Amino acid sequence: MDTVWFDEMEARIPKNEVRTRFAPSPTGYMHVGNLRTALYTYLIARHNDGKFLLRIEDTDQGRLVEGAVDVIYKTMAECHLDHDEGPDVGGPVGPYVQTQRRPFYGKYAELLVEKGHAYRCFCEKTESEEDTGDFNREANPCRFLTKEESDRRAAAGEPFVIRQRIPEKGTTTFHDEIFGDITVENSTLDDQVLMKRDGLPTYNFANVVDDHLMGITHVVRGSEYLSSAPKYNLLYQGFGWDIPKYVHCSPVMRDAHNKMSKRHGDPSYEDLIAQGYLTDAVLNYVALLGWSPRGEQAEQEIFSMDELKAAFEMSGISKSPAIFDIEKLRYFNAEYIRRMSAEDFAKVAEPWIRKAVKDPAIDAAAIAALLQQRTEVLTEIPEKLDFFDELPAYDTELFVHKKSKSDEASSKAVLETVIPLFEALESWDDEHILDTMVKLAEEQGVKNAKIMWPVRIAAAGKAVTPGGAVEICRILGKAETLRRLQIGLEKLQ
């Protein structure tokens, strides 16, 4: 076999740097476990001043969803997971889409056959894309075919798959950064299919070939792949390649017994954003689903992306499954909202404000200022604001409030006095509106609340509002405030 092409492929591989990859299948959405894998993979690269690659694994054509690759790009961009190499930005070891790498896999499978670590299997049983694991290799006559016989049958056009030749005896040990050394009996491993009859590679084979040819030093994946790791090791050894560091992450669970699953209605990243969670809050929470900071930061909960890059040590990844707690995420989200600048919050809140407040004359940023300390998730915003565009129907019982010492009769008297005072104001701002009500309270020898309660009820028509009488009157504007106070007075007469 001519080795020149293989030597050229080896020469392309970057050396002496940490290289990680996120390799999603384009199946339509980014579930939380996938997002965590992408994040951990990214953080390992950035923590070690390495390279982060994006590879699209689209060999399973039956599961592909149209537009799903765009979802991957969009999600990664939103989540600040900037990749150094990938289908869209190129790089030294492309192509970065598996189906565009098809010519490679057959050559490497034949090389492995040549080296004695794989064999052609002509048995009918191998029609399925991948073996179920119950294939009895002792009973497989193809395992014992001579090279000449195998070559002759292949040349005659007989269909075959290529299987990995697992050693019959002994053990295989692999090292995982989280779980340590794991040893398995070779007799428990099946001769897995590497190349299918249609000439396409199986997931497990394409993965190993691509990871090697892209110089991947750290492979991050779910712990469900632990059982495949011995076979991966034997492939690396069969080719004579360096074995990367394995980082197998335990699953993200919805409860103590069940993994998160889109089928069971558990949210994807896109769902969480649609439910009013902030990207940065989701990322911060997901980072802590199975990883804990060490040392001085051991008690820290809120991390910026730069802080995560600096703090992320693989030794902090847990063996135990992590349980996704939506209430904990809600807490993180509220913290992030409170820590935002007023301008940034106004920007993210405006689309939600405009779901309820359609009147362009009403300033969305002014409303956002009322909401920032009172909002946990953005989806709460519209229901709090329904009174701005239109005064809701309300009962005069709302004017009765024990703590403010307000009742219908006192509220009527307050509105009768406040309306002309407000009409006389030349400047309509917080200071003048507040002064007017505070002075009136002083003159009448009552607490401020006795004046402000009826004004707020008449202006909003609701007992619970974001912001008090002053802010609501200012945002509504003078004319609309006076119109509503007049309606309130008429209700009380």
C-alpha positions as CSV (number, residue, x, y, z in Angstrom):
1,M,0.0,0.0,0.0
2,D,1.4,3.4,-1.0
3,T,1.9,5.5,2.2
4,V,2.6,8.9,0.5
5,W,-1.0,10.1,0.9
6,F,-1.1,9.0,4.5
7,D,2.2,10.8,5.2
8,E,0.8,13.9,3.7
9,M,-2.3,13.7,5.9
10,E,-0.1,13.3,9.0
11,A,2.0,16.3,8.0
12,R,-1.1,18.5,8.1
13,I,-1.8,17.8,11.8
14,P,-0.9,20.8,14.1
15,K,1.3,19.8,17.0
16,N,2.3,21.1,20.4
17,E,-1.0,22.7,21.4
18,V,-4.3,21.7,23.1
19,R,-6.9,21.1,20.5
20,T,-10.6,20.3,21.3
21,R,-13.6,19.9,19.2
22,F,-17.4,20.2,19.4
23,A,-18.9,17.7,17.0
24,P,-22.7,18.0,16.9
25,S,-25.0,16.1,14.6
26,P,-27.4,18.6,12.9
27,T,-30.6,17.2,14.3
28,G,-32.5,20.5,14.9
29,Y,-31.9,21.9,18.4
30,M,-29.3,22.2,21.1
31,H,-30.3,20.2,24.3
32,V,-28.8,21.2,27.6
33,G,-26.4,18.2,27.7
34,N,-25.1,19.1,24.3
35,L,-24.6,22.7,25.3
36,R,-22.7,21.7,28.3
37,T,-20.4,19.5,26.2
38,A,-19.8,22.4,23.9
39,L,-19.1,24.7,26.8
40,Y,-16.7,22.3,28.6
41,T,-14.9,21.6,25.3
42,Y,-14.5,25.3,24.7
43,L,-13.3,26.1,28.2
44,I,-10.7,23.3,28.2
45,A,-9.2,24.8,25.0
46,R,-9.3,28.4,26.2
47,H,-8.0,27.6,29.7
48,N,-5.0,26.0,28.0
49,D,-4.5,28.7,25.3
50,G,-5.5,26.0,22.8
51,K,-7.7,25.8,19.7
52,F,-11.4,25.0,19.7
53,L,-12.8,23.3,16.5
54,L,-16.3,22.9,15.2
55,R,-17.0,19.7,13.2
56,I,-20.4,18.8,11.8
57,E,-21.1,15.0,12.1
58,D,-23.7,14.4,9.4
59,T,-23.0,10.8,8.5
60,D,-26.3,9.6,9.9
61,Q,-28.3,11.0,7.0
62,G,-31.6,9.6,8.3
63,R,-31.5,11.9,11.4
64,L,-30.7,15.2,9.6
65,V,-33.0,18.1,9.9
66,E,-33.1,20.9,7.4
67,G,-31.7,24.2,8.8
68,A,-30.2,22.4,11.8
69,V,-26.6,23.5,10.9
70,D,-27.8,27.1,11.0
71,V,-29.2,26.4,14.5
72,I,-25.7,25.2,15.6
73,Y,-24.0,28.3,14.2
74,K,-26.6,30.6,15.7
75,T,-26.5,29.0,19.2
76,M,-22.7,28.9,19.3
77,A,-22.5,32.6,18.3
78,E,-25.1,33.6,20.9
79,C,-23.2,31.6,23.6
80,H,-19.9,33.3,22.8
81,L,-18.4,29.9,21.8
82,D,-16.2,31.2,19.1
83,H,-14.4,28.5,17.2
84,D,-10.9,28.8,15.7
85,E,-11.5,26.2,12.9
86,G,-14.7,24.9,11.3
87,P,-16.8,24.7,8.2
88,D,-17.5,28.4,8.0
89,V,-14.0,29.7,9.0
90,G,-11.8,26.9,7.5
91,G,-8.5,25.7,8.9
92,P,-5.5,23.5,8.2
93,V,-7.2,20.1,8.6
94,G,-10.5,20.6,6.7
95,P,-13.0,19.8,5.5
96,Y,-14.9,20.1,8.8
97,V,-18.1,18.4,7.6
98,Q,-18.0,14.6,7.9
99,T,-19.8,13.8,4.6
100,Q,-17.2,15.9,2.8
101,R,-14.5,13.7,4.3
102,R,-16.0,10.4,2.9
103,P,-13.0,9.5,0.7
104,F,-10.8,9.4,3.8
105,Y,-12.5,6.7,5.8
106,G,-12.3,3.9,3.2
107,K,-8.6,4.4,2.8
108,Y,-8.0,4.3,6.6
109,A,-10.2,1.2,6.9
110,E,-8.2,-0.6,4.2
111,L,-5.0,0.6,6.0
112,L,-6.3,-1.0,9.2
113,V,-7.1,-4.2,7.3
114,E,-3.5,-4.2,5.9
115,K,-2.2,-3.8,9.5
116,G,-4.2,-6.8,10.6
117,H,-6.5,-4.8,13.0
118,A,-9.6,-5.0,10.8
119,Y,-11.2,-7.5,8.3
120,R,-13.8,-7.6,5.6
121,C,-16.9,-9.4,6.6
122,F,-19.1,-10.8,3.8
123,C,-21.8,-12.3,6.2
124,E,-25.4,-11.5,5.6
125,K,-25.9,-10.7,9.2
126,T,-24.0,-7.4,8.9
127,E,-26.7,-5.7,6.8
128,S,-27.6,-3.5,9.8
129,E,-25.7,-0.2,9.9
130,E,-24.0,-1.1,13.2
131,D,-23.8,-4.4,15.1
132,T,-26.1,-4.8,18.0
133,G,-23.2,-6.3,20.0
134,D,-24.4,-9.9,20.0
135,F,-22.3,-10.9,17.0
136,N,-20.4,-14.1,17.9
137,R,-16.9,-13.4,16.4
138,E,-15.8,-17.1,17.0
139,A,-18.7,-18.1,14.7
140,N,-17.7,-15.5,12.1
141,P,-15.8,-17.3,9.3
142,C,-14.7,-14.0,7.8
143,R,-12.5,-13.2,10.7
144,F,-10.4,-16.2,9.7
145,L,-10.3,-15.6,5.9
146,T,-6.8,-15.4,4.4
147,K,-5.9,-12.0,2.9
148,E,-5.9,-13.6,-0.6
149,E,-9.4,-15.0,-0.2
150,S,-10.7,-11.7,1.2
151,D,-9.2,-9.7,-1.6
152,R,-10.5,-12.2,-4.2
153,R,-14.1,-12.0,-3.0
154,A,-14.0,-8.1,-2.7
155,A,-12.5,-7.9,-6.2
156,A,-15.4,-10.1,-7.5
157,G,-17.9,-7.5,-6.3
158,E,-19.2,-9.4,-3.3
159,P,-20.7,-6.8,-0.8
160,F,-18.9,-6.5,2.6
161,V,-18.6,-4.4,5.7
162,I,-15.2,-3.8,7.4
163,R,-15.1,-4.9,11.0
164,Q,-12.6,-4.1,13.8
165,R,-10.5,-7.1,14.7
166,I,-10.6,-7.2,18.6
167,P,-7.9,-9.3,20.2
168,E,-9.3,-12.6,21.3
169,K,-7.6,-12.7,24.7
170,G,-6.3,-10.2,27.3
171,T,-7.6,-6.9,28.5
172,T,-7.7,-3.3,27.3
173,T,-7.1,-0.4,29.7
174,F,-8.0,3.2,29.0
175,H,-7.6,6.3,31.1
176,D,-10.3,8.9,31.6
177,E,-9.6,12.3,33.2
178,I,-12.7,12.0,35.4
179,F,-13.1,8.2,36.0
180,G,-9.4,7.2,36.1
181,D,-8.2,3.9,34.7
182,I,-10.8,1.4,33.4
183,T,-9.9,-2.1,32.3
184,V,-12.1,-4.4,30.3
185,E,-11.8,-8.0,29.1
186,N,-11.3,-8.1,25.3
187,S,-13.7,-11.1,25.2
188,T,-16.5,-8.7,26.1
189,L,-16.0,-6.4,23.1
190,D,-17.6,-7.1,19.8
191,D,-15.9,-6.8,16.4
192,Q,-17.7,-3.5,15.6
193,V,-18.5,-2.4,12.1
194,L,-16.2,0.3,10.9
195,M,-17.3,0.7,7.3
196,K,-20.9,-0.1,6.1
197,R,-21.8,-1.8,2.9
198,D,-22.7,1.5,1.3
199,G,-19.1,2.7,1.8
200,L,-20.0,5.1,4.6
201,P,-18.2,4.9,8.0
202,T,-19.9,4.2,11.3
203,Y,-20.0,7.0,13.8
204,N,-17.4,5.3,16.0
205,F,-14.9,4.9,13.2
206,A,-15.3,8.3,11.6
207,N,-14.9,9.9,15.0
208,V,-11.5,8.3,15.7
209,V,-10.1,9.0,12.2
210,D,-11.3,12.6,12.3
211,D,-10.1,13.3,15.9
212,H,-6.6,12.0,14.9
213,L,-6.4,13.9,11.6
214,M,-7.5,17.1,13.3
215,G,-5.0,16.7,16.0
216,I,-7.6,16.6,18.8
217,T,-5.8,16.3,22.2
218,H,-8.9,16.2,24.5
219,V,-12.1,14.4,23.6
220,V,-15.1,15.5,25.7
221,R,-18.3,13.5,25.5
222,G,-21.1,11.9,27.5
223,S,-20.3,9.0,29.9
224,E,-22.6,6.8,27.8
225,Y,-19.6,6.5,25.5
226,L,-17.4,5.0,28.2
227,S,-18.2,1.5,27.0
228,S,-16.9,2.4,23.5
229,A,-13.6,3.8,24.7
230,P,-11.7,0.5,24.8
231,K,-12.6,-0.1,21.1
232,Y,-11.4,3.5,20.4
233,N,-8.1,2.8,22.2
234,L,-7.6,-0.4,20.1
235,L,-8.2,1.6,16.9
236,Y,-5.6,4.2,17.9
237,Q,-3.1,1.5,18.8
238,G,-3.9,-0.4,15.6
239,F,-3.0,2.7,13.6
240,G,0.0,3.5,15.8
241,W,-1.5,6.9,16.8
242,D,-1.3,8.8,20.1
243,I,-4.4,8.4,22.2
244,P,-6.1,11.7,23.2
245,K,-7.2,12.5,26.8
246,Y,-10.7,11.3,27.3
247,V,-13.1,13.5,29.4
248,H,-16.4,11.6,29.9
249,C,-19.1,13.7,31.5
250,S,-21.9,12.2,33.5
251,P,-25.4,12.9,32.2
252,V,-27.7,15.9,33.0
253,M,-30.8,14.5,34.7
254,R,-34.3,15.8,35.1
255,D,-34.6,14.0,38.4
256,A,-32.8,11.2,40.3
257,H,-33.9,8.5,37.8
258,N,-34.4,10.1,34.3
259,K,-32.1,11.8,31.9
260,M,-33.2,15.0,30.4
261,S,-35.0,14.4,27.1
262,K,-36.7,16.5,24.5
263,R,-39.2,13.7,24.1
264,H,-40.3,14.2,27.7
265,G,-40.7,17.9,27.3
266,D,-37.4,19.0,28.9
267,P,-36.2,22.3,27.5
268,S,-33.5,22.8,24.9
269,Y,-31.3,25.9,24.9
270,E,-33.7,27.5,22.4
271,D,-36.7,26.7,24.7
272,L,-35.0,28.3,27.7
273,I,-34.4,31.5,25.7
274,A,-38.0,31.5,24.6
275,Q,-39.0,31.1,28.2
276,G,-37.3,34.3,29.1
277,Y,-33.9,33.2,30.3
278,L,-30.8,35.1,29.5
279,T,-28.0,33.3,27.5
280,D,-25.3,34.3,30.0
281,A,-27.4,33.0,32.9
282,V,-28.0,29.7,31.1
283,L,-24.3,29.3,30.4
284,N,-23.3,30.1,33.9
285,Y,-25.8,27.6,35.3
286,V,-24.9,24.9,32.8
287,A,-21.2,25.3,33.6
288,L,-22.0,24.4,37.2
289,L,-24.0,21.3,36.2
290,G,-21.3,18.8,37.0
291,W,-18.3,21.1,37.5
292,S,-17.2,22.9,40.7
293,P,-14.5,25.6,40.9
294,R,-11.6,25.0,43.2
295,G,-9.6,27.1,45.7
296,E,-10.6,30.7,46.4
297,Q,-13.5,30.4,44.0
298,A,-15.0,27.3,45.5
299,E,-18.0,29.2,46.9
300,Q,-18.4,31.5,43.9
301,E,-21.6,31.0,41.8
302,I,-21.7,33.9,39.3
303,F,-19.0,33.6,36.7
304,S,-18.4,35.7,33.6
305,M,-17.1,33.8,30.5
306,D,-13.6,35.2,31.2
307,E,-13.8,34.0,34.8
308,L,-14.9,30.6,33.6
309,K,-11.9,30.4,31.1
310,A,-9.5,31.2,33.9
311,A,-11.1,28.9,36.5
312,F,-12.0,25.8,34.5
313,E,-9.9,22.8,35.6
314,M,-10.9,19.3,34.5
315,S,-10.3,18.1,38.0
316,G,-13.4,20.0,39.0
317,I,-15.7,17.8,36.8
318,S,-17.8,15.4,38.8
319,K,-18.4,11.7,38.3
320,S,-22.0,12.1,39.6
321,P,-24.9,12.9,37.3
322,A,-26.2,16.5,37.6
323,I,-29.8,17.3,38.2
324,F,-31.2,20.2,36.2
325,D,-33.2,22.4,38.6
326,I,-35.3,25.1,36.8
327,E,-35.7,27.0,40.1
328,K,-32.0,27.3,40.5
329,L,-31.7,28.6,36.9
330,R,-34.4,31.1,37.7
331,Y,-32.3,32.3,40.7
332,F,-29.3,32.7,38.4
333,N,-31.4,34.6,35.8
334,A,-32.7,37.0,38.4
335,E,-29.2,37.7,39.6
336,Y,-28.0,38.4,36.0
337,I,-30.9,40.7,35.4
338,R,-30.2,42.7,38.6
339,R,-26.5,43.0,37.6
340,M,-27.1,44.3,34.1
341,S,-26.7,48.0,33.3
342,A,-30.0,49.9,32.9
343,E,-29.2,50.3,29.1
344,D,-28.5,46.6,28.6
345,F,-31.6,45.5,30.5
346,A,-33.8,48.0,28.5
347,K,-32.5,46.4,25.3
348,V,-33.3,42.8,26.2
349,A,-36.6,43.8,27.9
350,E,-38.0,46.0,25.1
351,P,-39.3,43.1,22.9
352,W,-41.2,41.7,25.9
353,I,-42.4,45.2,26.9
354,R,-43.8,45.8,23.4
355,K,-45.8,42.6,23.6
356,A,-48.0,44.5,26.1
357,V,-47.3,48.1,25.5
358,K,-48.0,48.9,21.8
359,D,-48.3,52.7,22.2
360,P,-45.1,54.1,20.7
361,A,-45.5,57.3,22.8
362,I,-44.8,55.3,25.9
363,D,-41.1,55.0,26.6
364,A,-40.1,51.3,26.8
365,A,-36.8,52.2,28.6
366,A,-38.7,54.1,31.3
367,I,-40.8,51.0,31.9
368,A,-37.7,48.7,31.9
369,A,-36.3,50.8,34.7
370,L,-39.3,49.9,36.8
371,L,-39.0,46.2,36.0
372,Q,-35.3,45.4,36.4
373,Q,-35.3,44.7,40.2
374,R,-38.7,43.0,40.0
375,T,-38.1,40.5,37.1
376,E,-36.8,37.0,37.4
377,V,-37.5,35.8,33.8
378,L,-38.4,38.0,30.8
379,T,-41.7,36.2,30.1
380,E,-43.1,37.7,33.3
381,I,-42.9,41.2,31.8
382,P,-46.0,41.5,29.5
383,E,-48.5,40.4,32.2
384,K,-47.2,43.2,34.5
385,L,-47.8,45.9,32.0
386,D,-51.3,45.4,30.5
387,F,-52.6,48.6,32.1
388,F,-50.2,51.0,30.2
389,D,-52.0,50.8,26.8
390,E,-55.5,50.6,28.2
391,L,-57.0,51.2,31.7
392,P,-58.4,47.9,32.8
393,A,-61.9,47.6,34.2
394,Y,-61.6,47.6,38.0
395,D,-63.8,47.7,41.1
396,T,-63.7,50.6,43.6
397,E,-62.9,48.1,46.3
398,L,-59.3,48.5,45.1
399,F,-59.2,51.9,46.7
400,V,-59.6,50.3,50.1
401,H,-56.2,49.6,51.7
402,K,-55.8,49.1,55.4
403,K,-52.1,49.8,55.6
404,S,-52.4,53.1,53.7
405,K,-55.5,54.0,55.7
406,S,-57.3,54.5,52.4
407,D,-61.0,53.9,51.7
408,E,-63.5,54.9,49.1
409,A,-64.4,58.2,50.7
410,S,-60.8,59.3,51.5
411,S,-59.8,58.2,48.0
412,K,-62.5,60.4,46.4
413,A,-61.3,63.4,48.5
414,V,-57.7,62.8,47.5
415,L,-58.5,62.6,43.8
416,E,-60.7,65.7,44.0
417,T,-57.7,67.6,45.4
418,V,-54.9,66.0,43.3
419,I,-56.5,66.5,39.9
420,P,-56.3,70.3,39.9
421,L,-52.8,70.3,41.5
422,F,-51.6,68.0,38.7
423,E,-53.3,70.1,36.1
424,A,-51.4,73.1,37.3
425,L,-48.0,71.4,37.0
426,E,-45.8,72.9,34.2
427,S,-43.1,70.2,34.5
428,W,-44.2,66.6,34.4
429,D,-41.4,64.6,36.0
430,D,-40.7,62.5,39.0
431,E,-39.6,65.4,41.2
432,H,-42.7,67.6,40.6
433,I,-45.2,64.8,40.7
434,L,-43.7,63.5,44.0
435,D,-43.5,67.0,45.5
436,T,-47.1,67.7,44.7
437,M,-48.3,64.5,46.6
438,V,-45.8,64.9,49.5
439,K,-46.9,68.5,50.1
440,L,-50.6,67.5,50.0
441,A,-49.9,64.8,52.6
442,E,-48.1,67.3,54.9
443,E,-51.0,69.8,54.5
444,Q,-53.5,67.1,55.4
445,G,-51.4,65.7,58.2
446,V,-51.4,62.2,56.7
447,K,-48.8,59.7,55.6
448,N,-47.7,59.9,51.9
449,A,-49.3,56.4,51.2
450,K,-52.8,57.8,51.9
451,I,-52.3,60.1,48.9
452,M,-50.3,57.8,46.6
453,W,-52.5,54.7,47.0
454,P,-55.6,56.2,45.3
455,V,-53.5,58.0,42.7
456,R,-51.8,54.7,41.7
457,I,-55.1,52.7,41.7
458,A,-56.8,55.3,39.5
459,A,-53.8,55.5,37.2
460,A,-53.2,51.8,36.8
461,G,-56.5,50.1,37.7
462,K,-54.5,47.3,39.5
463,A,-53.5,46.6,43.0
464,V,-50.0,45.3,42.0
465,T,-47.9,47.3,39.6
466,P,-44.2,47.6,38.7
467,G,-43.4,51.0,40.2
468,G,-45.4,53.3,42.3
469,A,-47.8,56.2,41.7
470,V,-45.0,58.7,40.7
471,E,-43.3,56.5,38.0
472,I,-46.6,55.3,36.5
473,C,-48.0,58.9,36.2
474,R,-44.7,60.1,34.7
475,I,-44.7,57.3,32.1
476,L,-48.4,57.6,31.2
477,G,-47.9,61.3,30.6
478,K,-49.9,64.2,32.0
479,A,-52.9,64.1,29.8
480,E,-53.5,60.3,30.1
481,T,-52.9,60.4,33.9
482,L,-55.5,63.2,34.3
483,R,-57.9,61.3,32.1
484,R,-57.6,58.2,34.3
485,L,-57.7,60.0,37.6
486,Q,-61.0,61.6,36.4
487,I,-62.4,58.2,35.6
488,G,-61.4,57.0,39.1
489,L,-63.1,60.0,40.6
490,E,-66.3,59.3,38.6
491,K,-66.3,55.7,39.7
492,L,-66.1,56.9,43.4
493,Q,-69.0,59.4,43.1
